[in-house]
Each structure stands twice: as structure tokens, then as C-alpha cells.
Amino acid sequence: MGLGGSWDTSSLSKAQQKQADNVLETAINEGIRHFDHADIYTFGKAEQAFGSYLKRNSSLREKLFIQSKTGIVLKAGPLNSSIYNLSKPYVLRQVDQILKRLSIDYLDALLFHRPDPLTSMEALAETVQLLKESGKVKRFGVSNMSASQIQLLQSYLKEPLFSNQIQFSLAHAFLLDLEVWVNRQESPKEAGLSDLLAYSQKNKLSIQAYSPLAQGKYRKKEIREDQETFTLLAELAEKYNTSISGILLAWLWKIPADIQPIIGTTNLQRIQECTAATEINLSREEWYALWILANGKKLP
Ligand SMILES: NC(=O)c1ccc[n+]([C@@H]2O[C@H](COP(=O)([O-])OP(=O)(O)OC[C@H]3O[C@@H](n4cnc5c(N)ncnc54)[C@H](OP(=O)(O)O)[C@@H]3O)[C@@H](O)[C@H]2O)c1
């Protein structure tokens, strides 16, 4: 999402391509093989920049897992709002454009970016079938959907969905809150997320955690209310010889579910810090202390 520069219809500049080349080279050198795109990211320029890099490094294609998402139409509604479109003609057209921008013949996976109330899950399943038969997409996943929406879509599909991409970090851990605040006055109201963690595990969907670095919320200078969380993050970063980004990822990986953080940093050093964090194993006490402080309240 951070490649390609500005979110407008301007064309990709040489400097933006250079930035993308540097980010991709660092990520690949660090062992990252899974890349997440969406047709909307920087209005297609992120995919275009990736495609250009791949064209110049074509032997990489088979070694990478390349996924993209579709279903959001940016600024197509009033108030500059996006609208959603998962209709068959729209999705088929978008997939063709995604493949062209990425300079590839097939996607390892396509994710439906958000639910579209005007497309039934039954109709969406027909589109999935067409894309599968065409060979243009190998696997399918969803994003920002509830467990019952995923279940409904799955009921029409021949093959299992493989992943659910959802916002998940120490700063945004509603998925976990819903696991413990069961039947309480103060239960979180995000009913749509209910049991998503359990559902995903039962049905063997990986959880692609987006915004896993909390979009830089815990950067040093900007800490205001969350001082205690920041202090503990900083202490743990020192203890484990990593950065705050490393601890944020280690916190996600400690959860016994198939969690794949989708990092959005384009900072070369931060990419390295993130990949180095795979070895960190926080203690139970450290993990809970972070969660409680970030939530700002006692567990029930
Ligand atoms: N499915 C969806 O609806 C959805 C929504 C949003 C994102 N995504 C996907 O998830 C990916 C990650 O999302 P994200 O970018 O929101 O997640 P993120 O990795 O939590 O945040 C990355 C952003 O935070 C900044 N940042 C992180 N740590 C920082 C620090 N310590 N100090 C300063 N800045 C820091 C990064 O700046 P630097 O580049 O300078 O490090 C970058 O702008 C996206 O690229 C996209 O592929 C999906």
C-alpha cells in the first residue's frame, strides 16, 4: 500500500519506481515472499511499480506468493466516499487489470476487500468459479468480513477460502476482546467480528493481520495517552534486542492461531527489524501486560 506515491491518477514517477525497487529488493533479501496488493492502492500505481520490478526480475515470479484485492471503488460516492462492487463484470474486469499491472498471468490469491451488500454471496461464488476455471486466480480469501459472511460465502464454494485479512494489532485487538468479554455488560459492541478468531481456526483460515505495526502509533515522539504501553514496549524491545515494531509482531505471533502480519512499512531498516523478530517469544506475563495496558482496563 506504501508503494507508488500519491493516491491519485497521476502517473508513476521514476523516483516512485526507484523507491519501490529498493523496498522490494530489501524485502526479498530479508526472506519475505508474500506480497499483498489491492487494485486501489495508489490508484493502481503500487501494482504497476511491483509489475515493473518483476518484469526486470522475472525469475522471481515462481518463488513469490502474490495476492491482490478488489471490491472497493475509491471516491465513487458522495462526500468523497468509496463504494463497494463485487459484481461479476466488475471483479472480472478488475482481475484482468490487476494481472496486467503486475505483469503476471495468474494471481496466487484474490481477496474480496469488503462485503458488498448489493452482491449476494451466491453470486460472488459464481465469479470465484469463473476465475478459478480461467486459471487467472489460484486461491481466494476475504477481508473485513464477519464470520457469518465468510461462512455463507464458503457454503457456495467448492474449495476452502484460505485467508481472512483483518485489522489486528496491539492497538486494535477487538478480535481478542471478544474472546474474553463474553456475556458482560461491557462487552465490545463489534458484533460482526464475533467469534472470527475461533471461526478462522476451526476452518483453517489464516488471519492476515493488517496494520500490525499500529501504523506507527507507538512511535516515540507521538506518545500522549498511551505512555505506559509505550514504556513497556520500549523495555521489551531493549530486553529482546529488537525495536518496538519487533515486539508488536512478536505479540501477534504469540497467539496460537495462523497469524500472518501484513506489514506496510517502506522503511528499509524497519523491514529488517520486522523480519528479525520472528525468533522472539514473549512470556505469558509480558504478553498479557501489553494487552491490558493497551486496552487500558483490567480483564474481566
Ligand atoms: N484489507 C484492508 O482493508 C487493508 C487496510 C489497510 C492495509 N491493508 C494492508 O496491510 C498493509 C499494512 O497496513 P498498514 O500500512 O496500515 O500497517 P502498518 O505496518 O501497521 O503501518 C505502516 C505505516 O506505519 C508507519 N510506521 C510503522 N511503524 C512506525 C514507527 N515505529 N515509526 C514511524 N512510522 C511507523 C510506516 O511508516 P514507514 O513506511 O516510514 O515505516 C507506515 O506508514 C498494507 O500495506 C496493505 O497491504 C489492508
PDBQT file of the ligand as one rigid body, heavy atoms in Angstrom, charges set to zero:
ROOT
HETATM    1  N1  LIG A 401      -7.673  -5.207   3.878  1.00  0.00    +0.000 N 
HETATM    2  C1  LIG A 401      -7.688  -3.947   4.213  1.00  0.00    +0.000 C 
HETATM    3  O1  LIG A 401      -8.750  -3.309   4.325  1.00  0.00    +0.000 OA
HETATM    4  C2  LIG A 401      -6.382  -3.247   4.484  1.00  0.00    +0.000 A 
HETATM    5  C3  LIG A 401      -6.375  -1.971   5.075  1.00  0.00    +0.000 A 
HETATM    6  C4  LIG A 401      -5.151  -1.370   5.330  1.00  0.00    +0.000 A 
HETATM    7  C5  LIG A 401      -3.977  -2.023   4.991  1.00  0.00    +0.000 A 
HETATM    8  N2  LIG A 401      -4.017  -3.255   4.384  1.00  0.00    +0.000 N 
HETATM    9  C6  LIG A 401      -2.762  -3.972   4.018  1.00  0.00    +0.000 C 
HETATM   10  O2  LIG A 401      -1.954  -4.103   5.166  1.00  0.00    +0.000 OA
HETATM   11  C7  LIG A 401      -0.674  -3.499   4.925  1.00  0.00    +0.000 C 
HETATM   12  C8  LIG A 401      -0.185  -2.875   6.193  1.00  0.00    +0.000 C 
HETATM   13  O3  LIG A 401      -1.092  -1.899   6.639  1.00  0.00    +0.000 OA
HETATM   14  P1  LIG A 401      -0.591  -0.554   7.288  1.00  0.00    +0.000 P 
HETATM   15  O4  LIG A 401       0.340   0.147   6.388  1.00  0.00    +0.000 OA
HETATM   16  O5  LIG A 401      -1.801   0.143   7.776  1.00  0.00    +0.000 OA
HETATM   17  O6  LIG A 401       0.199  -1.183   8.537  1.00  0.00    +0.000 OA
HETATM   18  P2  LIG A 401       1.415  -0.946   9.473  1.00  0.00    +0.000 P 
HETATM   19  O7  LIG A 401       2.513  -1.836   9.034  1.00  0.00    +0.000 OA
HETATM   20  O8  LIG A 401       0.881  -1.085  10.856  1.00  0.00    +0.000 OA
HETATM   21  O9  LIG A 401       1.807   0.588   9.306  1.00  0.00    +0.000 OA
HETATM   22  C9  LIG A 401       2.734   1.025   8.367  1.00  0.00    +0.000 C 
HETATM   23  C10 LIG A 401       2.759   2.530   8.427  1.00  0.00    +0.000 C 
HETATM   24  O10 LIG A 401       3.085   2.950   9.745  1.00  0.00    +0.000 OA
HETATM   25  C11 LIG A 401       4.343   3.630   9.740  1.00  0.00    +0.000 C 
HETATM   26  N3  LIG A 401       5.121   3.157  10.884  1.00  0.00    +0.000 N 
HETATM   27  C12 LIG A 401       5.125   1.918  11.413  1.00  0.00    +0.000 A 
HETATM   28  N4  LIG A 401       5.937   1.873  12.485  1.00  0.00    +0.000 NA
HETATM   29  C13 LIG A 401       6.480   3.095  12.613  1.00  0.00    +0.000 A 
HETATM   30  C14 LIG A 401       7.388   3.669  13.527  1.00  0.00    +0.000 A 
HETATM   31  N5  LIG A 401       7.906   2.961  14.532  1.00  0.00    +0.000 N 
HETATM   32  N6  LIG A 401       7.730   4.955  13.351  1.00  0.00    +0.000 NA
HETATM   33  C15 LIG A 401       7.217   5.660  12.325  1.00  0.00    +0.000 A 
HETATM   34  N7  LIG A 401       6.335   5.174  11.426  1.00  0.00    +0.000 NA
HETATM   35  C16 LIG A 401       5.970   3.910  11.576  1.00  0.00    +0.000 A 
HETATM   36  C17 LIG A 401       5.006   3.252   8.437  1.00  0.00    +0.000 C 
HETATM   37  O11 LIG A 401       5.878   4.274   8.037  1.00  0.00    +0.000 OA
HETATM   38  P3  LIG A 401       7.298   3.876   7.364  1.00  0.00    +0.000 P 
HETATM   39  O12 LIG A 401       6.975   3.406   5.964  1.00  0.00    +0.000 OA
HETATM   40  O13 LIG A 401       8.056   5.137   7.410  1.00  0.00    +0.000 OA
HETATM   41  O14 LIG A 401       7.872   2.786   8.191  1.00  0.00    +0.000 OA
HETATM   42  C18 LIG A 401       3.810   3.102   7.506  1.00  0.00    +0.000 C 
HETATM   43  O15 LIG A 401       3.345   4.375   7.062  1.00  0.00    +0.000 OA
HETATM   44  C19 LIG A 401      -0.899  -2.518   3.782  1.00  0.00    +0.000 C 
HETATM   45  O16 LIG A 401       0.286  -2.280   3.073  1.00  0.00    +0.000 OA
HETATM   46  C20 LIG A 401      -1.916  -3.264   2.967  1.00  0.00    +0.000 C 
HETATM   47  O17 LIG A 401      -1.257  -4.223   2.162  1.00  0.00    +0.000 OA
HETATM   48  C21 LIG A 401      -5.197  -3.871   4.153  1.00  0.00    +0.000 A 
ENDROOT
TORSDOF 0
